Amino acid sequence: MSDLPAAFFPPTTPTAFSRADFGADFHWGTSAAAYQTEGAWQAEGKGPSIWDEFVRRRGRIKGGATADVATDFYQRWPEDLDLMRGLHIPNFRFSVAWSRVLPQGRGAANPAGLDFYDRLVDGCLSRGIEPWVTLYHWDLPAALQRQGGWAHRDVVSWFADYAQLMARRLGDRVRHWIVLNEPLAFVGVGHLLGIHAPGRRSLAAFLAATHHAALAQAEGGRALRATLPAEAQIGTSFSGSHVQPWRPGLPRDEAAARRADAAFNRMFIEPALGLGYPVADLPVLRRLERYHRPGDDKLLPFNFDFLGVQNYTREVIGFAPYVPLVWARLVSARRRGVPITSMGWEVYPESIYHLLKKVAAYPNAPRLVVTENGAAFPDTLTADGRVPDPARQAFLRACIGQVLRARQEGVPVDGYFVWSFTDNFEWAEGYHPRFGLVHVDYATQQRIIKDSGHWYGRLLAGEEV
């Protein structure tokens, strides 16, 4: 790995570490999402999701790809769990496909869908793998979208009912729950930018969905708390990035960076912690008032047991007079001439350290878990059947080192999950970006553990890396 750029090895990363340095109570794992892996999009009574419909719109997905099959996890989960066990991975975070268990989003449940998640949970436990269940990873039932989706106030009660259904079904075996995955992403990219499902480009839809998702985040937590055993751990997950101004010291760039930070990092965390929306730094959020009802301020907070922190890069922000509402723009990694991943994201492992420090600084923040971190790089399958991926391995090592740095400085972070276990369908990017520890040949569904996966397995087996 000596030929990799210095950005892969920030000087603040510990020179060597082992699993023991994190303590016995640290949760190691890997993550996946239903729509990106399961396939079986119409199998055994499953209803369509907004993504099942979105991928069929011309020009929306690179290469015209769909996740109708994806990695066929619906059929191949035993094989994947066996690989996971072989790599000593003790925790697996996956999501439930809402429309698989409730084809219409509410009303009658689908027994076959519930049975699938029963089998998956039992399969994890029989292999010594702890299941972590995410209730919502972006795949709203299409039937609910036709009634307004996240822009409709009733979605809050629809979601709470769904959360209660899953808690009743799996709560006797699942001890760790995550309510929402990255609400900013499915609200912003799906309702304002239109790049993801449901493909809307509407400020009004974005604002309505923002408030309803923030309410659902808390109501979902309350529904779980009311149904699950007392020892169950309930969290939710937020995407975030270390944000810096393009020209430090220039007032307009500094102000733009504050607005971007409020949008990227604070818009959903602060309401959950009882601090309200960050209106002072992002004035457009004042328009959320039109969606408020009396008493909403008391409904937004929830006392989560942990917060999931998800990070992949940092963002450098400059003032932009032509971008209304936020007056800010991302200064691309390519323009800055820094190393990038297949997603065009800057390689900046220290971002995860800064983000953990930022979230931990809230006086009422609970413990933290890194519920996603990883990188997509091009993979090459060698003649001898290996997938050497030194860039991914170096990136993961540097990021895990930054998590250790934060933990040693007193940040209450007690878990780290790699995104992702296998390569999978990467939303609008189709199948081009590969994040997995395990390579998937999409034509044959053959799995091959990459060198980074073997490295992670050695770390979890107790070796110093």
VOPAGU-2260 file (C-alpha; in pm, 1 decimal, decimal comma):
REM VOPAGU-2260
SITE   aa  ch    i         X         Y         Z
SITE  MET   A    0       0,0       0,0       0,0
SITE  SER   A    1     303,2     229,1      -1,5
SITE  ASP   A    2     211,2     365,1    -346,5
SITE  LEU   A    3    -120,8     505,3    -220,9
SITE  PRO   A    4    -153,6     882,8    -169,0
SITE  ALA   A    5     -75,9    1024,6     173,4
SITE  ALA   A    6    -445,9    1113,0     213,9
SITE  PHE   A    7    -511,3     744,7     283,7
SITE  PHE   A    8    -279,5     760,4     585,3
SITE  PRO   A    9    -343,8    1082,6     781,4
SITE  PRO   A   10     -68,1    1136,6    1039,3
SITE  THR   A   11    -327,8    1138,7    1318,2
SITE  THR   A   12    -408,7     770,2    1256,6
SITE  PRO   A   13    -259,3     526,0    1508,7
SITE  THR   A   14      31,7     340,9    1352,4
SITE  ALA   A   15    -103,4       4,0    1466,5
SITE  PHE   A   16    -406,7    -117,2    1656,5
SITE  SER   A   17    -606,9    -428,0    1729,3
SITE  ARG   A   18    -961,7    -510,0    1824,2
SITE  ALA   A   19    -859,8    -519,9    2190,4
SITE  ASP   A   20    -773,5    -147,0    2181,1
SITE  PHE   A   21   -1143,7     -68,9    2140,2
SITE  GLY   A   22   -1254,8    -268,7    2444,4
SITE  ALA   A   23   -1475,8    -572,1    2485,7
SITE  ASP   A   24   -1798,6    -368,7    2468,1
SITE  PHE   A   25   -1732,7    -231,9    2118,0
SITE  HIS   A   26   -1978,9    -342,7    1848,5
SITE  TRP   A   27   -1813,5    -447,3    1521,8
SITE  GLY   A   28   -2027,3    -516,4    1218,8
SITE  THR   A   29   -2129,6    -455,8     863,7
SITE  SER   A   30   -2437,7    -299,1     705,7
SITE  ALA   A   31   -2677,8    -357,0     417,4
SITE  ALA   A   32   -3016,6    -235,2     296,3
SITE  ALA   A   33   -3319,2    -428,8     175,1
SITE  TYR   A   34   -3371,5    -261,1    -159,8
SITE  GLN   A   35   -3002,2    -267,7    -247,0
SITE  THR   A   36   -2960,4    -640,2    -186,3
SITE  GLU   A   37   -3278,8    -844,1    -157,5
SITE  GLY   A   38   -3414,6    -850,4    -510,9
SITE  ALA   A   39   -3732,5   -1061,3    -527,7
SITE  TRP   A   40   -3919,4    -738,5    -588,5
SITE  GLN   A   41   -4252,0    -909,9    -657,7
SITE  ALA   A   42   -4198,2   -1235,3    -467,8
SITE  GLU   A   43   -4448,4   -1389,9    -229,3
SITE  GLY   A   44   -4688,9   -1101,2    -195,9
SITE  LYS   A   45   -4445,1    -811,5    -175,2
SITE  GLY   A   46   -4588,6    -478,8    -286,3
SITE  PRO   A   47   -4392,4    -227,3    -497,5
SITE  SER   A   48   -4186,1      42,0    -330,8
SITE  ILE   A   49   -4113,8     390,2    -460,6
SITE  TRP   A   50   -3778,1     260,3    -579,5
SITE  ASP   A   51   -3936,5     -27,3    -771,5
SITE  GLU   A   52   -4127,7     236,7    -966,5
SITE  PHE   A   53   -3851,5     498,9    -983,7
SITE  VAL   A   54   -3598,0     267,5   -1150,7
SITE  ARG   A   55   -3844,6     218,3   -1435,6
SITE  ARG   A   56   -3837,3     585,5   -1529,7
SITE  ARG   A   57   -3616,6     644,5   -1826,5
SITE  GLY   A   58   -3279,0     803,0   -1755,4
SITE  ARG   A   59   -3303,1     789,4   -1378,0
SITE  ILE   A   60   -3049,9     511,3   -1311,4
SITE  LYS   A   61   -2707,5     474,6   -1472,2
SITE  GLY   A   62   -2718,1     202,0   -1730,8
SITE  GLY   A   63   -3093,0     163,0   -1688,2
SITE  ALA   A   64   -3032,6     -77,5   -1400,1
SITE  THR   A   65   -3294,2    -199,4   -1153,4
SITE  ALA   A   66   -3271,3    -384,3    -824,1
SITE  ASP   A   67   -3524,1    -648,4    -931,1
SITE  VAL   A   68   -3256,7    -909,9    -852,3
SITE  ALA   A   69   -2977,6    -700,8    -694,2
SITE  THR   A   70   -2757,7    -947,8    -503,6
SITE  ASP   A   71   -3046,1   -1195,3    -463,2
SITE  PHE   A   72   -3011,6   -1175,0     -85,8
SITE  TYR   A   73   -3373,0   -1288,0     -49,3
SITE  GLN   A   74   -3260,9   -1633,1    -165,2
SITE  ARG   A   75   -2890,1   -1625,7     -83,4
SITE  TRP   A   76   -2889,6   -1488,6     270,1
SITE  PRO   A   77   -2765,9   -1818,4     424,1
SITE  GLU   A   78   -2456,0   -1805,4     202,0
SITE  ASP   A   79   -2388,6   -1442,9     294,4
SITE  LEU   A   80   -2432,1   -1506,5     664,7
SITE  ASP   A   81   -2193,0   -1801,9     640,0
SITE  LEU   A   82   -1933,2   -1573,4     481,5
SITE  MET   A   83   -1995,3   -1317,6     754,3
SITE  ARG   A   84   -1942,7   -1575,9    1025,3
SITE  GLY   A   85   -1621,6   -1688,6     855,1
SITE  LEU   A   86   -1489,0   -1332,1     880,4
SITE  HIS   A   87   -1571,0   -1315,9    1254,5
SITE  ILE   A   88   -1824,1   -1035,7    1200,8
SITE  PRO   A   89   -2043,8   -1037,5    1512,0
SITE  ASN   A   90   -2313,3    -782,6    1416,6
SITE  PHE   A   91   -2518,2    -738,9    1099,1
SITE  ARG   A   92   -2726,2    -431,3    1032,2
SITE  PHE   A   93   -2997,2    -480,6     769,0
SITE  SER   A   94   -3326,0    -310,9     688,2
SITE  VAL   A   95   -3680,6    -435,0     650,8
SITE  ALA   A   96   -3855,9    -366,7     322,1
SITE  TRP   A   97   -4175,1    -195,6     441,8
SITE  SER   A   98   -4372,1    -306,8     134,0
SITE  ARG   A   99   -4260,6    -667,9     180,4
SITE  VAL   A  100   -4436,6    -692,3     514,2
SITE  LEU   A  101   -4717,3    -440,9     440,1
SITE  PRO   A  102   -4777,9    -444,7      63,4
SITE  GLN   A  103   -5010,0    -142,3      85,0
SITE  GLY   A  104   -4799,8      26,0     352,2
SITE  ARG   A  105   -5071,7     -27,0     611,2
SITE  GLY   A  106   -5359,4    -262,7     673,3
SITE  ALA   A  107   -5316,6    -635,1     615,7
SITE  ALA   A  108   -4967,6    -774,4     670,6
SITE  ASN   A  109   -4802,0   -1018,4     432,0
SITE  PRO   A  110   -4725,7   -1342,3     622,2
SITE  ALA   A  111   -4457,6   -1449,7     373,6
SITE  GLY   A  112   -4272,5   -1121,2     416,2
SITE  LEU   A  113   -4279,8   -1144,6     794,1
SITE  ASP   A  114   -4166,1   -1505,6     772,5
SITE  PHE   A  115   -3864,1   -1399,5     565,4
SITE  TYR   A  116   -3741,7   -1165,3     836,8
SITE  ASP   A  117   -3808,3   -1431,6    1098,5
SITE  ARG   A  118   -3580,2   -1666,8     905,2
SITE  LEU   A  119   -3316,4   -1397,9     859,7
SITE  VAL   A  120   -3309,5   -1305,2    1228,6
SITE  ASP   A  121   -3300,6   -1669,2    1334,0
SITE  GLY   A  122   -3028,5   -1735,4    1077,5
SITE  CYS   A  123   -2816,1   -1457,7    1224,0
SITE  LEU   A  124   -2861,0   -1578,0    1580,3
SITE  SER   A  125   -2785,5   -1939,9    1495,9
SITE  ARG   A  126   -2449,5   -1825,2    1356,2
SITE  GLY   A  127   -2363,5   -1607,4    1655,1
SITE  ILE   A  128   -2439,1   -1286,2    1466,5
SITE  GLU   A  129   -2640,7   -1014,0    1638,7
SITE  PRO   A  130   -2910,7    -863,7    1411,4
SITE  TRP   A  131   -2953,5    -485,3    1405,8
SITE  VAL   A  132   -3279,7    -393,5    1232,3
SITE  THR   A  133   -3330,4     -66,7    1045,0
SITE  LEU   A  134   -3697,5       7,2     991,8
SITE  TYR   A  135   -3667,2     250,0     700,9
SITE  HIS   A  136   -3389,5     261,2     441,6
SITE  TRP   A  137   -3558,3     474,7     173,6
SITE  ASP   A  138   -3806,7     225,4      22,3
SITE  LEU   A  139   -4149,7     367,8     102,6
SITE  PRO   A  140   -4441,0     152,9     -18,8
SITE  ALA   A  141   -4560,8     292,5    -352,5
SITE  ALA   A  142   -4920,4     273,7    -230,0
SITE  LEU   A  143   -4839,0     530,3      39,6
SITE  GLN   A  144   -4660,3     755,6    -207,2
SITE  ARG   A  145   -4980,0     771,5    -409,6
SITE  GLN   A  146   -5143,8     913,9     -96,8
SITE  GLY   A  147   -4873,4    1179,4     -56,6
SITE  GLY   A  148   -4588,1     980,9      96,2
SITE  TRP   A  149   -4353,7    1169,8     327,1
SITE  ALA   A  150   -4518,6    1497,0     228,5
SITE  HIS   A  151   -4847,0    1378,6     385,8
SITE  ARG   A  152   -4889,1    1424,8     759,8
SITE  ASP   A  153   -5049,4    1082,6     802,5
SITE  VAL   A  154   -4718,0     916,8     715,6
SITE  VAL   A  155   -4621,1     970,3    1079,8
SITE  SER   A  156   -4895,1     737,4    1204,8
SITE  TRP   A  157   -4847,5     497,0     912,6
SITE  PHE   A  158   -4482,0     463,0    1008,1
SITE  ALA   A  159   -4552,7     424,5    1379,7
SITE  ASP   A  160   -4797,2     141,8    1306,9
SITE  TYR   A  161   -4538,3     -29,9    1087,7
SITE  ALA   A  162   -4272,7       9,2    1358,0
SITE  GLN   A  163   -4504,7    -149,8    1611,6
SITE  LEU   A  164   -4578,3    -441,8    1378,8
SITE  MET   A  165   -4208,6    -519,7    1339,2
SITE  ALA   A  166   -4140,2    -477,8    1709,7
SITE  ARG   A  167   -4414,0    -725,8    1792,8
SITE  ARG   A  168   -4284,7    -972,7    1536,3
SITE  LEU   A  169   -3909,5    -955,0    1599,2
SITE  GLY   A  170   -3876,3    -790,2    1938,7
SITE  ASP   A  171   -3831,2   -1116,8    2125,9
SITE  ARG   A  172   -3501,7   -1172,8    1940,9
SITE  VAL   A  173   -3375,4    -836,5    1808,2
SITE  ARG   A  174   -3209,1    -615,8    2068,6
SITE  HIS   A  175   -3087,8    -327,7    1850,1
SITE  TRP   A  176   -3319,3    -111,3    1640,3
SITE  ILE   A  177   -3258,8     183,5    1408,3
SITE  VAL   A  178   -3562,9     392,7    1321,1
SITE  LEU   A  179   -3459,2     587,8    1008,4
SITE  ASN   A  180   -3160,1     571,8     779,3
SITE  GLU   A  181   -3029,4     915,3     679,8
SITE  PRO   A  182   -3349,0    1121,6     671,8
SITE  LEU   A  183   -3169,0    1413,1     508,4
SITE  ALA   A  184   -3084,1    1192,9     210,9
SITE  PHE   A  185   -3428,8    1055,3     134,7
SITE  VAL   A  186   -3591,7    1391,9     203,3
SITE  GLY   A  187   -3342,3    1615,3      23,9
SITE  VAL   A  188   -3226,2    1400,2    -265,6
SITE  GLY   A  189   -3571,4    1249,8    -315,3
SITE  HIS   A  190   -3797,2    1552,9    -269,4
SITE  LEU   A  191   -3587,7    1861,9    -348,9
SITE  LEU   A  192   -3326,3    1748,9    -600,7
SITE  GLY   A  193   -3531,8    1468,1    -755,9
SITE  ILE   A  194   -3229,4    1242,7    -804,0
SITE  HIS   A  195   -3367,8     961,6    -588,4
SITE  ALA   A  196   -3715,4     820,6    -542,1
SITE  PRO   A  197   -3981,3     950,9    -545,9
SITE  GLY   A  198   -3811,1    1195,3    -783,9
SITE  ARG   A  199   -3980,1    1517,3    -671,6
SITE  ARG   A  200   -3831,0    1864,0    -717,9
SITE  SER   A  201   -4038,0    2079,2    -489,4
SITE  LEU   A  202   -3941,6    2303,9    -200,1
SITE  ALA   A  203   -4288,0    2257,6     -50,6
SITE  ALA   A  204   -4259,1    1876,9     -69,8
SITE  PHE   A  205   -3909,5    1893,4      78,1
SITE  LEU   A  206   -4020,0    2105,9     374,2
SITE  ALA   A  207   -4328,3    1894,2     441,9
SITE  ALA   A  208   -4128,3    1571,7     417,6
SITE  THR   A  209   -3858,7    1715,1     644,4
SITE  HIS   A  210   -4102,5    1788,3     924,8
SITE  HIS   A  211   -4292,5    1463,5     885,7
SITE  ALA   A  212   -3972,0    1257,4     880,2
SITE  ALA   A  213   -3850,3    1434,9    1194,9
SITE  LEU   A  214   -4181,6    1357,9    1365,0
SITE  ALA   A  215   -4177,7     997,1    1241,1
SITE  GLN   A  216   -3823,7     957,9    1371,6
SITE  ALA   A  217   -3948,7    1030,6    1722,8
SITE  GLU   A  218   -4289,3     861,0    1690,6
SITE  GLY   A  219   -4120,6     549,5    1555,2
SITE  GLY   A  220   -3894,1     549,5    1858,6
SITE  ARG   A  221   -4192,6     581,4    2089,9
SITE  ALA   A  222   -4375,7     299,0    1911,7
SITE  LEU   A  223   -4073,8      73,9    1957,2
SITE  ARG   A  224   -4029,2     173,0    2319,7
SITE  ALA   A  225   -4390,9      95,9    2396,8
SITE  THR   A  226   -4366,9    -250,5    2241,1
SITE  LEU   A  227   -4014,5    -383,3    2292,2
SITE  PRO   A  228   -3864,2    -537,1    2605,6
SITE  ALA   A  229   -3703,4    -285,9    2840,1
SITE  GLU   A  230   -3350,5    -396,3    2749,6
SITE  ALA   A  231   -3391,8    -321,4    2376,3
SITE  GLN   A  232   -3165,9     -48,8    2239,7
SITE  ILE   A  233   -3328,5     206,0    2008,7
SITE  GLY   A  234   -3138,4     441,6    1782,2
SITE  THR   A  235   -3162,6     626,4    1454,9
SITE  SER   A  236   -2895,4     711,6    1199,0
SITE  PHE   A  237   -2776,4    1035,5    1043,2
SITE  SER   A  238   -2553,5    1103,9     747,0
SITE  GLY   A  239   -2293,6    1371,4     806,1
SITE  SER   A  240   -1972,4    1525,2     681,6
SITE  HIS   A  241   -1698,1    1741,6     822,8
SITE  VAL   A  242   -1772,1    2080,8     665,7
SITE  GLN   A  243   -1504,1    2340,1     596,8
SITE  PRO   A  244   -1508,8    2673,5     411,6
SITE  TRP   A  245   -1338,1    2688,1      72,4
SITE  ARG   A  246   -1148,9    3003,3     171,6
SITE  PRO   A  247   -1106,7    3007,1     550,5
SITE  GLY   A  248   -1129,6    3355,2     690,4
SITE  LEU   A  249   -1344,0    3485,6     405,3
SITE  PRO   A  250   -1672,2    3585,5     576,1
SITE  ARG   A  251   -1905,5    3483,3     295,5
SITE  ASP   A  252   -1746,4    3136,5     265,7
SITE  GLU   A  253   -1751,2    3095,0     642,7
SITE  ALA   A  254   -2122,5    3184,6     648,3
SITE  ALA   A  255   -2194,5    2949,1     357,8
SITE  ALA   A  256   -2019,1    2668,4     545,6
SITE  ARG   A  257   -2235,4    2734,6     853,3
SITE  ARG   A  258   -2550,4    2711,3     642,2
SITE  ALA   A  259   -2428,5    2390,3     480,0
SITE  ASP   A  260   -2340,2    2242,7     818,5
SITE  ALA   A  261   -2690,7    2319,9     943,3
SITE  ALA   A  262   -2836,3    2138,0     642,4
SITE  PHE   A  263   -2597,4    1842,7     622,6
SITE  ASN   A  264   -2534,9    1771,8     989,2
SITE  ARG   A  265   -2786,3    1938,1    1218,6
SITE  MET   A  266   -3129,0    1944,7    1055,9
SITE  PHE   A  267   -3249,2    1613,1    1202,2
SITE  ILE   A  268   -3017,8    1557,7    1499,0
SITE  GLU   A  269   -3112,4    1877,8    1677,8
SITE  PRO   A  270   -3491,4    1826,4    1672,0
SITE  ALA   A  271   -3437,1    1471,2    1801,6
SITE  LEU   A  272   -3231,7    1610,6    2090,4
SITE  GLY   A  273   -3497,7    1866,7    2179,4
SITE  LEU   A  274   -3311,6    2164,8    2034,1
SITE  GLY   A  275   -3550,3    2239,4    1749,5
SITE  TYR   A  276   -3450,7    2300,4    1389,8
SITE  PRO   A  277   -3130,7    2502,7    1326,3
SITE  VAL   A  278   -3329,1    2798,6    1193,6
SITE  ALA   A  279   -3076,6    3064,2    1293,9
SITE  ASP   A  280   -2809,9    2918,7    1065,5
SITE  LEU   A  281   -3046,8    2801,9     790,6
SITE  PRO   A  282   -3327,0    3060,7     768,9
SITE  VAL   A  283   -3519,8    2872,5     500,0
SITE  LEU   A  284   -3624,2    2631,6     775,2
SITE  ARG   A  285   -3851,4    2902,3     913,3
SITE  ARG   A  286   -4089,4    2793,4     639,0
SITE  LEU   A  287   -4137,3    2466,8     825,8
SITE  GLU   A  288   -4379,3    2655,5    1049,5
SITE  ARG   A  289   -4656,8    2612,4     796,0
SITE  TYR   A  290   -4643,2    2235,2     858,6
SITE  HIS   A  291   -4635,3    2258,8    1236,4
SITE  ARG   A  292   -4936,8    2174,3    1444,2
SITE  PRO   A  293   -4984,6    2271,3    1808,2
SITE  GLY   A  294   -4774,2    2044,9    2026,1
SITE  ASP   A  295   -4530,4    1937,8    1754,7
SITE  ASP   A  296   -4233,0    2086,7    1938,8
SITE  LYS   A  297   -4295,5    1836,9    2218,3
SITE  LEU   A  298   -4328,4    1549,3    1970,7
SITE  LEU   A  299   -3998,8    1604,8    1786,7
SITE  PRO   A  300   -3757,7    1487,6    2060,8
SITE  PHE   A  301   -3702,7    1127,0    2161,5
SITE  ASN   A  302   -3458,7     985,7    2413,6
SITE  PHE   A  303   -3264,6     751,0    2184,9
SITE  ASP   A  304   -3028,1     499,2    2340,8
SITE  PHE   A  305   -2775,0     564,2    2067,4
SITE  LEU   A  306   -2727,8     773,7    1755,2
SITE  GLY   A  307   -2595,4     619,3    1435,6
SITE  VAL   A  308   -2332,3     836,6    1268,0
SITE  GLN   A  309   -2266,9     772,6     898,7
SITE  ASN   A  310   -1975,9     932,4     717,9
SITE  TYR   A  311   -1789,2     891,0     392,3
SITE  THR   A  312   -1609,6    1218,9     320,2
SITE  ARG   A  313   -1581,9    1587,3     403,9
SITE  GLU   A  314   -1742,1    1875,7     218,2
SITE  VAL   A  315   -1568,0    2200,3     127,8
SITE  ILE   A  316   -1817,2    2484,2      85,8
SITE  GLY   A  317   -1798,5    2814,5     -97,6
SITE  PHE   A  318   -2040,9    3105,7    -122,6
SITE  ALA   A  319   -2269,6    3083,4    -426,6
SITE  PRO   A  320   -2484,9    3386,2    -513,8
SITE  TYR   A  321   -2675,7    3182,8    -773,0
SITE  VAL   A  322   -2793,7    2906,2    -536,3
SITE  PRO   A  323   -3102,5    3039,5    -358,9
SITE  LEU   A  324   -3201,5    2956,2      -2,5
SITE  VAL   A  325   -2860,9    2826,7     107,1
SITE  TRP   A  326   -2630,8    3050,5    -101,9
SITE  ALA   A  327   -2366,8    2781,8     -90,9
SITE  ARG   A  328   -2205,9    2527,5    -320,8
SITE  LEU   A  329   -1989,6    2221,5    -288,2
SITE  VAL   A  330   -1637,6    2275,9    -417,6
SITE  SER   A  331   -1577,8    1943,0    -584,8
SITE  ALA   A  332   -1293,4    1714,1    -490,6
SITE  ARG   A  333   -1191,2    1701,0    -855,6
SITE  ARG   A  334   -1154,6    2078,6    -866,2
SITE  ARG   A  335    -944,4    2066,9    -551,3
SITE  GLY   A  336    -720,8    1796,8    -699,3
SITE  VAL   A  337    -746,5    1556,1    -407,2
SITE  PRO   A  338    -774,0    1174,7    -417,3
SITE  ILE   A  339   -1129,2    1054,8    -480,3
SITE  THR   A  340   -1336,8     738,4    -468,3
SITE  SER   A  341   -1551,2     594,7    -746,8
SITE  MET   A  342   -1832,3     818,3    -623,2
SITE  GLY   A  343   -1618,9    1129,4    -676,6
SITE  TRP   A  344   -1594,5    1179,6    -300,3
SITE  GLU   A  345   -1274,9    1304,3    -141,7
SITE  VAL   A  346   -1063,8    1053,2      46,5
SITE  TYR   A  347   -1052,4    1220,4     387,7
SITE  PRO   A  348   -1054,3     969,8     674,8
SITE  GLU   A  349   -1026,0    1240,2     941,8
SITE  SER   A  350   -1379,9    1348,3     856,7
SITE  ILE   A  351   -1520,8    1069,2    1070,5
SITE  TYR   A  352   -1318,2    1185,9    1371,0
SITE  HIS   A  353   -1439,8    1544,4    1338,5
SITE  LEU   A  354   -1801,4    1435,4    1292,9
SITE  LEU   A  355   -1794,8    1210,2    1599,2
SITE  LYS   A  356   -1649,2    1494,0    1805,3
SITE  LYS   A  357   -1917,6    1731,0    1677,7
SITE  VAL   A  358   -2210,9    1501,9    1760,4
SITE  ALA   A  359   -2065,5    1406,6    2098,6
SITE  ALA   A  360   -2040,2    1775,8    2189,6
SITE  TYR   A  361   -2417,5    1806,0    2229,4
SITE  PRO   A  362   -2474,4    1807,1    2605,7
SITE  ASN   A  363   -2758,4    1555,1    2588,1
SITE  ALA   A  364   -2614,7    1327,4    2317,6
SITE  PRO   A  365   -2635,9     953,8    2392,8
SITE  ARG   A  366   -2367,5     705,4    2295,6
SITE  LEU   A  367   -2267,2     691,2    1929,8
SITE  VAL   A  368   -2228,6     407,0    1681,4
SITE  VAL   A  369   -2071,9     443,4    1337,4
SITE  THR   A  370   -2348,5     265,3    1148,4
SITE  GLU   A  371   -2197,8     323,9     802,0
SITE  ASN   A  372   -1850,2     399,1     671,6
SITE  GLY   A  373   -1673,7     272,0     363,2
SITE  ALA   A  374   -1556,8     352,6      13,5
SITE  ALA   A  375   -1617,4     250,5    -346,4
SITE  PHE   A  376   -1313,1     184,2    -560,5
SITE  PRO   A  377   -1272,3      -7,2    -887,8
SITE  ASP   A  378   -1218,1    -379,3    -832,8
SITE  THR   A  379   -1023,3    -625,5   -1044,9
SITE  LEU   A  380   -1069,8    -999,6   -1029,8
SITE  THR   A  381    -731,4   -1168,8   -1078,9
SITE  ALA   A  382    -667,2   -1495,0   -1261,9
SITE  ASP   A  383    -616,9   -1675,1    -931,8
SITE  GLY   A  384    -959,3   -1567,2    -806,2
SITE  ARG   A  385    -857,8   -1281,2    -576,8
SITE  VAL   A  386    -990,3    -927,4    -554,1
SITE  PRO   A  387    -698,3    -714,9    -433,9
SITE  ASP   A  388    -831,3    -375,9    -319,9
SITE  PRO   A  389    -552,4    -192,7    -138,3
SITE  ALA   A  390    -724,3     146,0    -159,0
SITE  ARG   A  391   -1037,1      23,0      20,4
SITE  GLN   A  392    -830,2    -160,3     278,6
SITE  ALA   A  393    -621,4     151,2     345,7
SITE  PHE   A  394    -931,9     368,9     365,5
SITE  LEU   A  395   -1101,3     140,0     617,5
SITE  ARG   A  396    -786,8     111,8     826,3
SITE  ALA   A  397    -746,8     489,3     836,4
SITE  CYS   A  398   -1113,0     549,8     923,5
SITE  ILE   A  399   -1116,6     285,5    1197,0
SITE  GLY   A  400    -800,5     445,4    1332,1
SITE  GLN   A  401    -981,4     779,0    1346,0
SITE  VAL   A  402   -1267,2     615,9    1538,0
SITE  LEU   A  403   -1011,4     484,0    1786,4
SITE  ARG   A  404    -860,9     833,4    1811,6
SITE  ALA   A  405   -1203,1     976,1    1898,4
SITE  ARG   A  406   -1273,6     698,7    2149,5
SITE  GLN   A  407    -937,8     752,8    2319,8
SITE  GLU   A  408   -1026,0    1121,3    2355,6
SITE  GLY   A  409   -1344,5    1036,0    2542,4
SITE  VAL   A  410   -1602,2    1032,2    2262,6
SITE  PRO   A  411   -1866,8     774,8    2362,7
SITE  VAL   A  412   -1851,5     578,2    2037,5
SITE  ASP   A  413   -1895,8     206,3    2090,3
SITE  GLY   A  414   -1950,6      59,5    1744,9
SITE  TYR   A  415   -1830,9      56,3    1385,5
SITE  PHE   A  416   -2013,1     -96,9    1085,9
SITE  VAL   A  417   -1859,4    -118,7     739,5
SITE  TRP   A  418   -2072,5     -23,3     442,6
SITE  SER   A  419   -2122,1    -265,4     290,4
SITE  PHE   A  420   -2089,3    -640,5     329,2
SITE  THR   A  421   -2141,0    -721,3     -39,0
SITE  ASP   A  422   -2133,8    -503,8    -345,6
SITE  ASN   A  423   -2488,7    -397,5    -424,2
SITE  PHE   A  424   -2724,1    -168,7    -613,6
SITE  GLU   A  425   -2609,2     186,3    -537,3
SITE  TRP   A  426   -2930,2     378,1    -604,4
SITE  ALA   A  427   -2905,4     623,6    -896,1
SITE  GLU   A  428   -2547,7     508,1    -962,5
SITE  GLY   A  429   -2664,4     157,6   -1048,8
SITE  TYR   A  430   -2409,5    -120,2   -1014,6
SITE  HIS   A  431   -2095,5      73,9   -1106,0
SITE  PRO   A  432   -1974,5     172,2    -755,9
SITE  ARG   A  433   -1857,2    -120,7    -545,8
SITE  PHE   A  434   -1846,6     -68,9    -170,2
SITE  GLY   A  435   -1845,6    -429,8     -59,0
SITE  LEU   A  436   -1606,7    -636,0     146,7
SITE  VAL   A  437   -1732,8    -915,7     -77,3
SITE  HIS   A  438   -1723,6    -894,2    -456,1
SITE  VAL   A  439   -2041,0    -995,3    -640,6
SITE  ASP   A  440   -2046,3   -1109,5   -1001,5
SITE  TYR   A  441   -2392,6    -982,0   -1087,7
SITE  ALA   A  442   -2427,2   -1218,7   -1383,2
SITE  THR   A  443   -2367,0   -1532,9   -1178,0
SITE  GLN   A  444   -2416,5   -1403,9    -820,4
SITE  GLN   A  445   -2081,2   -1557,4    -727,9
SITE  ARG   A  446   -1933,2   -1413,3    -408,7
SITE  ILE   A  447   -1557,6   -1361,5    -357,6
SITE  ILE   A  448   -1420,3   -1208,6     -38,9
SITE  LYS   A  449   -1197,3    -914,1    -129,3
SITE  ASP   A  450    -859,6    -858,3      33,0
SITE  SER   A  451   -1021,8    -582,2     241,2
SITE  GLY   A  452   -1276,6    -834,0     369,3
SITE  HIS   A  453    -999,1   -1072,9     471,7
SITE  TRP   A  454    -820,3    -780,6     638,9
SITE  TYR   A  455   -1135,1    -689,3     834,8
SITE  GLY   A  456   -1169,8   -1054,4     935,7
SITE  ARG   A  457    -813,2   -1057,0    1068,1
SITE  LEU   A  458    -881,9    -742,1    1269,1
SITE  LEU   A  459   -1193,4    -900,5    1419,0
SITE  ALA   A  460   -1002,4   -1221,1    1490,6
SITE  GLY   A  461    -773,2   -1018,5    1715,9
SITE  GLU   A  462    -470,1    -952,7    1497,5
SITE  GLU   A  463    -284,4    -620,6    1514,8
SITE  VAL   A  464    -317,4    -431,3    1186,0
